[in-house]
Amino acid sequence: MKSLKEIRKSSGLSQKELAKKIGVTQQQYSRYEVGVNKITLEMYLKIINTCGYRIKIEKV
């Protein structure tokens, strides 16, 4: 599984650019990346969708 930093970098966005797109400050986004602040599932999905990723859920 890729980290938030890897996902963001692969999309070519800076922390500041991604933060603006998802509606948080650059400082708040940075805290998500380093794990200082807990991230909600809703925010995680918003980040990965903004970066062009999707989550696939399959029955095991």
VENWOSUL-V156494 format. One record per residue. N is the residue number from 1. OMEGA is omega as a letter, one per 40 degrees, with the letter a starting at -180 (* if undefined). Layout:
N|OMEGA, N|OMEGA
//
This chain:
1|a, 2|i, 3|i, 4|i, 5|i, 6|i, 7|a, 8|a, 9|a, 10|i, 11|i, 12|a, 13|i, 14|i, 15|a, 16|a, 17|a, 18|i, 19|i, 20|a, 21|a, 22|i, 23|i, 24|i, 25|i, 26|i, 27|i, 28|a, 29|i, 30|i, 31|i, 32|a, 33|a, 34|i, 35|i, 36|i, 37|i, 38|a, 39|i, 40|i, 41|i, 42|a, 43|i, 44|i, 45|i, 46|i, 47|a, 48|i, 49|i, 50|i, 51|i, 52|i, 53|i, 54|i, 55|i, 56|i, 57|a, 58|i, 59|i, 60|*
//
